[in-house]
Amino acid sequence: MNNFLSPEKKRIFIFFLFCTSLVVISFIAFIWYISYKGLGEISSFLGLAFTLIVAIVGIFLFLSTIILVFTMISGKQSKLSIKLRGLVTKLLFPIVLKIAKLFKIDKDKVIRSFIAVNNELVLESVREKGVNNLLILLPHCIQLENCELKISHNILNCKKCGRCDIGDLAKLSEMYNLNIKVATGGTIARRIVKDTRPDLIIAVACERDMLSGIQDTYPLPVIGLINERPYGPCINTRVSVAFIEKTLEMINYRRQHERT
């Protein structure tokens, strides 16, 4: 499995983020062009005020894009870049997808690139302040389809037979004293997040569920891990347990929470 910080993945989203910014700025300029004359005829003050507002919005969007791209490339994060994650997640990314569609780029490929960027921004933001309340959220399809054990309420009910990844995840939970939850749907996932109120979520899901989860839980930081689907979607999916453990080390979770 590729590292979620892979620069090859990030380039896709960076390119379309620039395209989106240009499209939005061009649209703002068009609105100004068709509106300025009419407002100017009513009042020169209204025309100037509208021009000033349009200029501020356009400059803010352009500078925001530059700051985010610089952060992604350099790895140097500022408080402003952390706040701008919301601008991208909530407002710009839906436009990014529409522009990528015009280029006939696979939607899931763009989403994976966005997740790679999001992961890097989140990782840098939590490294300094640390994580006291971590939630690892799994989809129910990680469990073997014909398994009779009920692990949706408690992953430690697993007998660790080795036929799916739940056993290794249960071992990881015992080793690090992790809060690992299995969600059977988006509504359950949102309820788990509301009940646990985590500082950070490490989520496993398919591309589209991951995207909606990141958008729904913002401003909560989410590190996303796309599941593997050797048998197709929503059945006997896999996850890299080693990758999750590596993520725990990168956020210094071992020193704070490992069992003694």
BELURSUL-V798941 format. One record per pair of residues at least 12 apart in sequence whose C-alpha atoms are under 7 Angstrom apart, sorted by sequence separation. I is the first residue (numbers start at 1). J is the second residue. If there is no record, write none. Layout:
i->I j->J
i->I j->J
//
This chain:
i->227 j->239
i->68 j->81
i->67 j->81
i->156 j->170
i->210 j->224
i->155 j->170
i->32 j->51
i->203 j->222
i->207 j->226
i->64 j->84
i->144 j->164
i->200 j->220
i->201 j->221
i->202 j->222
i->203 j->223
i->204 j->224
i->205 j->225
i->206 j->226
i->143 j->164
i->199 j->220
i->200 j->221
i->201 j->222
i->202 j->223
i->203 j->224
i->204 j->225
i->205 j->226
i->206 j->227
i->32 j->54
i->200 j->222
i->201 j->223
i->202 j->224
i->203 j->225
i->204 j->226
i->205 j->227
i->142 j->165
i->143 j->166
i->204 j->227
i->142 j->166
i->155 j->180
i->28 j->54
i->152 j->181
i->152 j->182
i->152 j->183
i->25 j->58
i->21 j->61
i->21 j->62
i->140 j->182
i->136 j->179
i->137 j->180
i->138 j->181
i->139 j->182
i->140 j->183
i->135 j->179
i->136 j->180
i->137 j->181
i->138 j->182
i->139 j->183
i->140 j->184
i->72 j->117
i->134 j->179
i->135 j->180
i->136 j->181
i->137 j->182
i->138 j->183
i->139 j->184
i->137 j->183
i->18 j->65
i->77 j->124
i->14 j->69
i->135 j->198
i->134 j->198
i->137 j->201
i->133 j->198
i->134 j->199
i->135 j->200
i->136 j->201
i->137 j->202
i->138 j->203
i->139 j->204
i->133 j->199
i->134 j->200
i->135 j->201
i->136 j->202
i->137 j->203
i->138 j->204
i->139 j->205
i->132 j->199
i->133 j->200
i->134 j->201
i->135 j->202
i->136 j->203
i->137 j->204
i->138 j->205
i->131 j->199
i->131 j->200
i->169 j->241
i->165 j->238
i->168 j->241
i->165 j->239
i->20 j->95
i->20 j->96
i->176 j->254
i->17 j->96
i->16 j->96
i->177 j->257
i->176 j->257
i->177 j->258
i->176 j->258
i->177 j->259
i->175 j->258
i->176 j->259
i->16 j->100
i->175 j->259
i->145 j->235
i->145 j->236
i->144 j->236
i->141 j->234
i->143 j->236
i->141 j->235
i->142 j->236
i->112 j->207
i->141 j->236
i->142 j->237
i->111 j->207
i->141 j->237
i->142 j->238
i->13 j->110
i->12 j->110
i->108 j->207
i->122 j->221
i->13 j->113
i->111 j->211
i->122 j->222
i->12 j->113
i->13 j->114
i->122 j->223
i->10 j->113
i->9 j->113
i->119 j->223
i->119 j->224
i->10 j->116
i->9 j->116
i->10 j->117
i->115 j->224
i->5 j->116
i->4 j->116
i->5 j->120
i->130 j->251
i->131 j->253
i->127 j->251
i->90 j->215
i->126 j->251
i->89 j->215
i->86 j->219
//
